[in-house]
Structure formats: structure tokens, C-alpha cells
Amino acid sequence: MQTPSPSAARAPAIPPAPPGFSAESAFAGFDWEQRWEIFQGVFVPGSASVESRCQYAGLPTDLSGKRVLDVGAGQGYLSFECERRGAREVVALGPEDPASTGFDRLKELLGSRVRYVQGTAYTLSAQELGTFDVVLLFSVLVKLRYPLLALDRIRAVTRGEVFVQTHVIDDGDWLRGPWRFLARLPGVRSAWRGTPVWRQYREFELHPQDQSNWFGPNIVAVVEAFRSAGFDIALTRRFGDQAFFRGKSCSLPFRLLEHSYESFPANRDVVGWRPTGSVRRAS
């Protein structure tokens, strides 16, 4: 899947700061995670660059007329960035109270029309939210105890593209105990990259101050998981333990519809889809 060069497209216009704006008071009271240019020359004081994340995933600079879903929206940077890029409607989805994260603060500063819905990927329903041209899934997969269920629910509301950022373990210490050094050997590392692996984490194992991380996949595991749910997806960029992907919804695999527990009528409400249209058979 080809990804257009980010530099080839025109960057979205960034508004000037309103009269009397004070960054000190505007950003006080929250621990901001991402660095985002909210107004010309004014950045939300986080660390990771929102602009770079969008470029690495191949998110188009022009989203005119698109309906966008930001799964795991957090403080809302990506939601507001999509609105800035011309999206017709943006729905931000997250389990948190938006007043407690800083989302509402940014929304008020921007005069944004982004709609926040409290929920998770597990509860996505086309009957409740409709379907979307663009779906974002940034820094969420590692937090999910049931990642494949989440991808099924995401596929049920996706009629266009999906953009993904996730933690990956391709270059990590994925073995435990005295034999963990084996994972660093070049021959071992290259051999297992073709095999999909979801590495489970104990609490605080991935991060000493964050016990919300459940699984770390390798790149091929991410690709095959999305394909199994009805996406044509490819890696766009990787550095360190972070990987970015761009995909498009396609027909559901025949295996999923006819040869799995998900195909039973009683389970279709669980995975969230109503199979209609074409079916993709294995080649």
C-alpha cells in the first residue's frame, strides 16, 4: 500500500492565538502528554510531536468531508488536528471524563465542535455511532486485554481508512528469565520476525509507573490481526518500539464468516458486525 509523502501536501492552517491568551493559565492544572501547535507559535507543552505521529502514519493533511473517529482520544490532540484538517465531523472516544484529562480545556480554547463520547473500542456500534471514513487507533492496542475483539468492533464502524500507532516488540527483550539474552541474538531476532507474537505483560513490567499495559505485538502480528478482521493494512514507519500503520477496510474474510465461533448468530453481537456484501476467500 503506497503512502503519499507528507511533505507533498499542504499543511493545515493554524489559527492565531485569541486576544489576551495566556499559555501559562491555559495549560495549568494538567499533565500534557503531546506537543501540539494549538495556535501559531503556541504549543501544548507535551513531549511527543503530534505532527510527526500524523506524518508517520500517513494521515492526509486534507480530510475535507470526512467523518472521523478517534479511538482512545485521551486529551484530544488527534481529534482536534483532524478537525483542523477539514473533517466534516469528529467523534472522540475514550473511557475518561474529558473534564479530568484536559480535553474539555483544549476544546474550549479552540471553540471546537468535536464530540466526546465516553466508551471504549469494545463498545463500538454502527447502530449507535454510525460508520466512519477515517478511524484513528493511536497508543491503544497495548492497553487492550482483548485486542482482537477491539479490532472486530472497529471494523464494524469503519467504511474507509484506519491509521494506527502501537508499541511493538520486534527489537525488545521479549523473553523472560535467564534466557532473555537469546532474543537479542541477530539470527534469533530475524527468524522470529515472520511469526506473529503477542507478548503478555505483567503489571508494571513494561513501564514501572503504568500497569495498564497488557500485550506487546510484533509488526507481523499487528498486520495479520487487522487482516483477520477485514482490513488491508501495511507498515508505514517504525522506530524503536513504536510502529505506524495505514490500512483500509475490505471484505470480511470467509474464514471469519463461515469457520469461526464469531460466525454463530449469538456471537455476532459480541464482535459487532453484521456481515453483508462481499466475502474474501483465501487465495
Disulfide bonds with the S-S distance in Angstrom:
none
